[in-house]
Amino acid sequence: MCSHYLNILKVGVFLTELGARLKEARLARGYSLDDLQNITKIQKRYLIGIEEGNYTIMPGSFYVRAFIKQYAEAVGLDADEVLTEYRKDIPEMQKEEVAQSFTQSPSRRNMKATSSNKMNEAMPKLIVALFAIVIIVVITTLYIQKTGSTPDGAEEDIEPIEYEQNPNSTPTKPVEDSEENTDADTEENTEPEEPVTEEPEAAQTISEGVVQGEDTTFEVSGTDSLNIRVEVAGDTWVGIRNENRQEQVNARVYKAGEVVEHDSTSNGYARIRLGNSKVAKVYVNDVELAYAQDMVSQNVILKLVNEGQGE
């Protein structure tokens, strides 16, 4: 065990490149350690330990790899690539930890014996319950057969009721002729109206998007407005800037259920920064935008294009 902790301490002293790379990625996305703690649910002191290469404060080497993987995914890095590239610097899981995990877990034989004992205890109760259900079904069937029978000749006593028509009554004359004449007069007096053709309203169109690194540029045409709404389903950084890089909303980490809205019509331009696009949906004038690339962290740029612009 002493050699195990000495290896961990040695790795922590010489590890600077991995911690620097993770910290640089965190700062690039505007995350503080508190923000990252809220996203990954990892205690802040462990995050600091990862950046400084101090693994002695970790509960075990298994948690070191797990925490580094969560950290990398949260800041938009490929976790598998990071673990592979720095595998020599990250402590491996020791045999003592593996043996301890197997020792603490219940054996399959004991679990099987426990389930068998429970089944044997419950079997008499199941038999009694099934027997009671059979008796209830038999009694119910006999009762229905006894009370549901109809006495012989009961249907024969029921005679149809006949209605006699008064011979002196005058038959009612149908009013169909008068209605038809009225309709004919109305059709003759009414002149056919010319059909009114309505011009179809121009529909909003969003281009497929031009991808350049983390940026994707969409052109919005067929409309005079540029109303943006971002619905958040999980912790993610959201920021909206205009063409001059000025903030239009409070850029921060938004939590599940929060909605970010901004009317960018006057600017005709909006740059939306998404820290985790997997948990954020962007709507343009109440129409959901389809992302052009499958990236966790990306920038969505919207440009309002008026008719005739660019011709």
Buried (B, 14 or more C-beta within 10 A) or exposed (E): EEEBEEBBBEBBEEBEEBBEBBBEBBEEBBBEBEBBBBBBEBEEEBBBBBBBBBBEBBEBBBBBBEBBBBBBBBBBBEBEEBBEBBEEBBBEBBEEBEEEEEEEEEEEEEEEEEEEEEEEEEEEEEEEEEEEEEEEEEEEEEEEEEEEEEEEEEEEEEEEEEEEEEEEEEEEEEEEEEEEEEEEEEEEEEEEEEEEEEEEEEEBEBEEBEBEEBBBBBBBBBBEEBBBBBBBBEBBBBBBBBEEEEEBBEBBBBBEEBEBEBEBBEBBBBBBBBBBBEBBBBBBBEBEBEBBEEBBBBBBBBBBBEEEEEE
